[in-house]
Amino acid sequence: MRNASEYDVYLPLTYNDGSAIEPDKIARLKQHLTDQFGGLTFFPQRNEGTWKIGRTSFRDDIVIVRVLSEEVRESREFFRRLKEELRTELNQQHVLIVERKVEIL
């Protein structure tokens, strides 16, 4: 078994104004992650995320992109930068990226 980290990018499908994020932006992200990590898993089924800030409720449609990496320090730094790039490019206040420790059998 090998230790690794798994990263999920919760990718919104719409901008804050409700208009659809262009498919080529999603394709470019997938290519960027494949180039960086050698592969990815794409969960294209639409998922709904909801959350509250104070009394205001928010809702997003998202897809999930997952990668595995054995280079934790470098990967964390990569995803910190990617998060800021996605926030700007997709005009989002937040982009959720989750890291989990995993063992590869």
Residue, then its C-alpha position, 0 to 999 in steps of 0.5 A: m500500500r502507498n499513502a497518497s492524498e485525494y483532492d476533490v474540486y467542487l466545480p460550480l456550473t454557473y456564475n453567480d448571476g445564474s448564467a452557465i459556465e462555458p464548457d471549454k473552461i471545464a475542459r481546460l481545467k480537466q486538461h490542466l489537472t491531467d497534465q499536472f497529475g497524470g489523470l483524473t476522475f470526472f463526476p459529470q452528474r450534476n450535484e446540488g450544494t446548499w449552505k447558509i450564511g446568516r439568514t441567507s441561503f445559497r444553492d449551487d449546481i456543481v460537478i466534481v473533479r478528483v485527482l490522487s497525488e503522492e506528492v502532498r506538499e506540492s499538491r497542496e500548494f498547487f491547489r491553493r493557487l488553483k483555488e484562487e485562479l478558479r475564484t477569479e476566472l469563475n467569478q466566485q466568492h469561494v471554490l471548495i477543494v477537499e483534501r483527504k488522506v488515502e491509501i492506494l492498494 
